[in-house]
Amino acid sequence: MPDFPMEFGGGQDRGLTIKEAAEILGYSRWTIARMIERGELKAYGDGKKKRIPLSSVVQYSTTHTVVNESQIAAKKQIRRVSKRYLKTKEKLERLLK
């Protein structure tokens, strides 16, 4: 679970910049901008003054799976197996020539 800056002033939802939301969720600023365009994150304002309510970021993080270490390890394992497969295949092809 990401660390959230829980700064609610007077019961109001804190507006995060795209950069802050990206750091919290672990995505790039461009990905956050696309998520806003697709309606996955709520935002208000225009251009550089665009803000994302903290509640929107919290809601997204609780309803969507964020890549964790076990998923990264599984992808690395798949790459290793794939490399071994290709090396073995090349050896067999050389032997069969």
Stockholm file with secondary structure:
# STOCKHOLM 1.0

chainA/1-97         MPDFPMEFGGGQDRGLTIKEAAEILGYSRWTIARMIERGELKAYGDGKKKRIPLSSVVQYSTTHTVVNESQIAAKKQIRRVSKRYLKTKEKLERLLK
#=GR chainA/1-97 SS CCCCCCCCBTTBCCEECHHHHHHHHTCCHHHHHHHHHHTSSCCBSSGGGCBEEHHHHHHHHHHSCCCCHHHHHHHHHHHHHHHHHHHHHHHHHHHHC
#=GC SS_cons        CCCCCCCCBTTBCCEECHHHHHHHHTCCHHHHHHHHHHTSSCCBSSGGGCBEEHHHHHHHHHHSCCCCHHHHHHHHHHHHHHHHHHHHHHHHHHHHC
//
